Amino acid sequence: MPRTLPLALLALLPVSLLADPVRDFWFSGAEINRYALDQSRYGGNHPGHAEFIFVTEPFLLDEQVKHERGSGERTAVLKLNALRTFNTGIYSYRTMTSTFKPVDLDEHPHALKSTTSVQDWCGQVFQQINRRDDGWRLRLFSYFQGEGDRDQSLPDAWLEDELWLLVRLDPSRLPEGAFKAIPGALASRFAHRPLQAEAAEGKLFVDSGTSLYALRYPELDRRLEIEFDTDFPHIIRAWKEISPQGTTAAVLEDRIMNSLYWEENRPSDRSKRKALGLEPVSD
């Protein structure tokens, strides 16, 4: 992906965005953020790190995959790859949630797809949610007997995992008051709770420097708080998840913009991990 706006993506943008800071910022490469993570798990807290990678790409509406060749109706999406790495005692966890939200929020107010994978020394779980006209399709593949493999429909509701992208694109559109929301996939997997639309309450607190979005699930006794810059591009500075299982918190420590990380894949590029506060892999 070149650093200037690709013609293929330019053609997908609505006229209202052609001279917009969204275009200038988001279509110049990837943004990589590293957070210091304090992850709650098994009744204790464990240090780790999280990476949020934001990048735009063309997305096929019917197949709901990245457009690489051929024809098909498509739109420009902002993708968030949210990764967490932490250890619980002797064994390690690796998690990732990828969510694809169209940049044109008027035409596509909801995300089109979100996938989550969890790997630890006990096994792995994979979950995929796809947008449908009347709601969502959920497919879950798990090594736990109580979860098994599932393919089910979910009602029309906000995905918690898409709200992170709405913070970055236009926080004024974040849902407030009472509404239905489908909790974050990772939180649901860690709690081994079936994914379903839950009663939720949202509140946006705007201040001159940083703002806060608070999402609460009264029946789950769970709360998510996202702290971000009030001014565009609304960089996410910190977040906190509070539930009966404990409190998980993360704080932004390093950030790289206009990255072409997919081209920096040679052994000589290992040292560039230091810019994110990550040690290079030893030879």
C-alpha positions as CSV (number, residue, x, y, z in Angstrom):
1,M,0.0,0.0,0.0
2,P,1.6,3.3,-1.0
3,R,1.7,6.3,1.3
4,T,-0.6,8.3,-0.9
5,L,-4.3,7.5,-1.2
6,P,-4.7,4.6,-3.7
7,L,-7.0,5.2,-6.6
8,A,-8.9,2.0,-5.7
9,L,-9.7,3.4,-2.3
10,L,-10.3,6.9,-3.5
11,A,-13.1,5.7,-5.7
12,L,-14.8,4.1,-2.7
13,L,-14.9,7.3,-0.6
14,P,-18.1,9.4,-0.5
15,V,-17.8,12.9,-1.9
16,S,-18.1,14.3,1.6
17,L,-14.9,12.7,2.6
18,L,-12.7,13.6,-0.4
19,A,-11.5,16.8,1.2
20,D,-11.8,15.6,4.8
21,P,-9.1,15.1,7.4
22,V,-10.2,11.5,7.7
23,R,-8.9,10.9,4.2
24,D,-5.6,12.6,4.8
25,F,-5.0,10.8,8.1
26,W,-6.3,7.3,7.6
27,F,-5.2,6.6,4.0
28,S,-1.5,7.3,4.4
29,G,-0.4,4.0,6.0
30,A,-1.1,2.1,9.2
31,E,-1.1,3.5,12.8
32,I,0.4,1.2,15.4
33,N,-0.2,1.7,19.1
34,R,1.4,-0.2,21.9
35,Y,-0.2,-0.2,25.4
36,A,1.1,-1.4,28.7
37,L,-1.4,-4.0,29.8
38,D,-2.6,-5.1,33.2
39,Q,-4.8,-8.1,32.4
40,S,-7.2,-9.6,34.9
41,R,-7.4,-13.4,34.7
42,Y,-8.0,-16.2,37.2
43,G,-8.5,-13.9,40.1
44,G,-5.2,-12.0,39.7
45,N,-3.6,-9.4,37.4
46,H,-0.9,-10.1,34.9
47,P,1.4,-7.7,33.1
48,G,1.6,-7.8,29.3
49,H,1.3,-5.6,26.3
50,A,-1.4,-4.8,23.7
51,E,-1.1,-3.6,20.2
52,F,-3.8,-1.7,18.3
53,I,-3.1,-1.6,14.5
54,F,-5.5,0.7,12.5
55,V,-5.3,0.5,8.7
56,T,-7.7,1.1,5.8
57,E,-8.4,-1.3,3.0
58,P,-11.1,-2.0,0.3
59,F,-13.7,-4.5,1.5
60,L,-16.1,-6.6,-0.5
61,L,-19.7,-6.2,0.8
62,D,-21.1,-9.6,-0.1
63,E,-18.1,-11.8,0.7
64,Q,-17.0,-9.6,3.6
65,V,-13.3,-10.0,2.9
66,K,-10.6,-7.7,1.7
67,H,-10.9,-7.0,-2.0
68,E,-7.8,-8.2,-3.8
69,R,-8.9,-8.8,-7.4
70,G,-11.9,-8.9,-9.7
71,S,-15.1,-7.1,-9.5
72,G,-17.7,-6.8,-6.7
73,E,-19.4,-4.1,-4.7
74,R,-17.0,-2.8,-2.1
75,T,-16.4,0.0,0.3
76,A,-13.4,1.4,2.2
77,V,-13.1,0.2,5.8
78,L,-11.0,1.1,8.8
79,K,-9.7,-2.1,10.3
80,L,-8.6,-2.6,13.9
81,N,-6.4,-5.5,14.7
82,A,-6.4,-5.5,18.6
83,L,-3.8,-7.9,20.0
84,R,-3.0,-8.8,23.6
85,T,-0.1,-10.8,25.0
86,F,0.3,-11.8,28.6
87,N,1.3,-14.7,30.8
88,T,-0.8,-16.4,33.5
89,G,1.6,-18.1,35.8
90,I,3.6,-20.6,33.8
91,Y,1.6,-20.4,30.6
92,S,0.9,-17.7,28.0
93,Y,-2.1,-16.1,26.2
94,R,-2.2,-14.6,22.8
95,T,-5.5,-13.0,21.7
96,M,-6.6,-11.0,18.6
97,T,-9.8,-9.2,17.5
98,S,-10.1,-7.9,14.0
99,T,-13.0,-5.6,13.3
100,F,-13.9,-4.0,9.9
101,K,-15.9,-0.8,10.0
102,P,-16.7,1.3,6.8
103,V,-15.4,4.8,6.7
104,D,-18.7,6.0,5.2
105,L,-20.8,5.9,8.4
106,D,-23.9,7.3,6.7
107,E,-24.1,4.5,4.3
108,H,-22.9,1.8,6.7
109,P,-23.5,2.7,10.3
110,H,-22.4,-0.7,11.6
111,A,-19.3,-2.8,11.2
112,L,-19.4,-5.5,8.6
113,K,-17.3,-8.2,10.3
114,S,-15.4,-9.0,13.5
115,T,-13.3,-12.0,14.3
116,T,-11.6,-13.1,17.5
117,S,-9.1,-15.8,18.3
118,V,-7.8,-16.8,21.7
119,Q,-4.7,-19.1,22.1
120,D,-3.3,-20.4,25.3
121,W,-1.6,-23.6,26.4
122,C,-4.9,-25.3,27.0
123,G,-6.3,-24.8,23.4
124,Q,-7.8,-22.2,21.1
125,V,-11.1,-20.6,20.3
126,F,-12.2,-18.8,17.1
127,Q,-15.3,-16.6,16.7
128,Q,-16.6,-14.7,13.7
129,I,-19.5,-12.2,13.5
130,N,-20.8,-11.0,10.1
131,R,-23.3,-8.2,9.5
132,R,-26.6,-9.2,8.0
133,D,-29.6,-7.1,7.0
134,D,-31.6,-8.0,10.1
135,G,-28.7,-8.3,12.6
136,W,-25.6,-10.6,12.9
137,R,-24.5,-14.1,12.2
138,L,-22.3,-15.6,14.8
139,R,-20.0,-18.7,14.3
140,L,-18.0,-20.0,17.3
141,F,-15.5,-22.8,17.3
142,S,-14.2,-23.8,20.7
143,Y,-12.5,-26.7,22.4
144,F,-14.7,-26.3,25.5
145,Q,-17.5,-28.8,25.7
146,G,-20.0,-26.3,27.1
147,E,-19.4,-24.0,24.1
148,G,-18.8,-26.4,21.2
149,D,-19.3,-25.3,17.7
150,R,-22.2,-22.8,17.1
151,D,-23.8,-21.1,14.2
152,Q,-26.6,-18.7,15.2
153,S,-28.2,-15.4,14.6
154,L,-28.0,-12.4,16.8
155,P,-30.5,-9.4,16.8
156,D,-29.7,-6.0,15.4
157,A,-27.6,-4.3,18.1
158,W,-24.3,-2.4,18.6
159,L,-21.2,-4.5,18.7
160,E,-19.0,-3.4,21.5
161,D,-16.0,-4.3,19.4
162,E,-17.0,-1.8,16.7
163,L,-17.2,1.1,19.2
164,W,-13.4,1.4,19.3
165,L,-13.5,2.3,15.6
166,L,-16.3,4.7,16.0
167,V,-14.2,6.5,18.6
168,R,-11.5,7.0,16.0
169,L,-13.8,8.0,13.1
170,D,-16.5,10.1,14.8
171,P,-17.1,9.8,18.6
172,S,-20.1,12.1,18.3
173,R,-21.9,9.0,16.9
174,L,-21.2,6.8,19.9
175,P,-24.5,5.5,21.3
176,E,-25.7,7.1,24.5
177,G,-28.5,6.4,26.9
178,A,-30.1,3.0,27.0
179,F,-29.6,0.6,24.0
180,K,-28.8,-3.0,23.2
181,A,-25.2,-4.1,22.7
182,I,-23.3,-7.3,22.1
183,P,-20.4,-7.4,24.6
184,G,-16.8,-7.6,23.5
185,A,-15.9,-11.0,22.1
186,L,-12.8,-11.3,24.3
187,A,-14.6,-10.4,27.5
188,S,-17.3,-12.9,26.7
189,R,-14.9,-15.7,25.9
190,F,-12.9,-15.1,29.2
191,A,-16.2,-15.2,31.1
192,H,-17.4,-18.2,29.1
193,R,-20.7,-16.4,28.7
194,P,-22.8,-17.0,25.6
195,L,-22.8,-14.0,23.2
196,Q,-26.1,-12.2,23.0
197,A,-27.5,-8.7,22.9
198,E,-27.5,-7.2,26.4
199,A,-29.1,-4.1,28.0
200,A,-26.4,-1.4,27.9
201,E,-26.0,2.3,28.8
202,G,-23.6,4.6,27.2
203,K,-22.3,8.1,28.2
204,L,-19.8,10.4,26.4
205,F,-17.9,12.8,28.6
206,V,-16.3,15.5,26.5
207,D,-13.5,17.7,27.8
208,S,-11.1,20.1,26.2
209,G,-8.1,17.7,26.2
210,T,-9.3,14.2,26.5
211,S,-12.8,12.7,26.5
212,L,-14.2,9.5,28.0
213,Y,-16.7,7.0,26.7
214,A,-18.3,4.8,29.3
215,L,-20.3,1.7,28.4
216,R,-22.1,-0.1,31.2
217,Y,-24.0,-3.4,31.3
218,P,-26.2,-3.3,34.4
219,E,-27.2,-6.9,34.3
220,L,-23.6,-8.1,33.9
221,D,-22.2,-5.7,36.4
222,R,-19.5,-4.8,33.8
223,R,-18.2,-1.5,32.6
224,L,-15.8,-0.4,29.8
225,E,-14.2,3.0,29.8
226,I,-12.2,4.4,26.8
227,E,-10.2,7.5,27.2
228,F,-9.2,9.4,24.0
229,D,-8.1,12.7,22.6
230,T,-11.1,15.0,22.1
231,D,-9.6,16.4,18.9
232,F,-9.2,14.4,15.7
233,P,-7.7,11.8,15.2
234,H,-9.0,10.9,18.6
235,I,-6.1,8.8,19.7
236,I,-7.0,6.2,22.3
237,R,-4.9,6.9,25.4
238,A,-6.1,4.3,27.8
239,W,-8.9,2.0,28.6
240,K,-10.3,0.0,31.5
241,E,-12.6,-3.0,31.8
242,I,-14.3,-3.5,35.2
243,S,-16.3,-6.7,36.0
244,P,-16.8,-9.2,38.7
245,Q,-13.8,-11.1,37.4
246,G,-11.5,-8.1,38.1
247,T,-10.2,-5.0,36.4
248,T,-8.1,-4.9,33.3
249,A,-6.4,-1.6,32.4
250,A,-4.1,-0.4,29.6
251,V,-2.2,2.8,28.9
252,L,-0.7,4.0,25.6
253,E,3.1,4.0,25.7
254,D,4.4,4.1,22.1
255,R,2.8,5.0,18.7
256,I,3.9,4.9,15.1
257,M,2.0,6.5,12.2
258,N,2.3,6.1,8.4
259,S,3.8,2.6,8.9
260,L,4.2,0.1,6.0
261,Y,4.9,-2.7,8.5
262,W,3.9,-5.4,6.0
263,E,6.9,-4.4,3.8
264,E,9.3,-4.4,6.8
265,N,9.6,-8.2,7.1
266,R,13.3,-8.8,6.6
267,P,15.7,-9.9,9.3
268,S,17.3,-6.4,9.2
269,D,13.9,-4.9,10.2
270,R,13.8,-6.6,13.6
271,S,15.5,-3.6,15.2
272,K,12.5,-1.4,14.3
273,R,10.4,-3.1,17.0
274,K,12.3,-0.9,19.5
275,A,10.3,2.1,18.2
276,L,7.3,0.4,19.8
277,G,9.0,-0.5,23.0
278,L,9.3,-4.1,21.9
279,E,12.6,-5.9,22.0
280,P,13.9,-7.2,18.7
281,V,14.0,-11.0,18.3
282,S,17.4,-12.3,19.2
283,D,19.5,-13.9,16.4
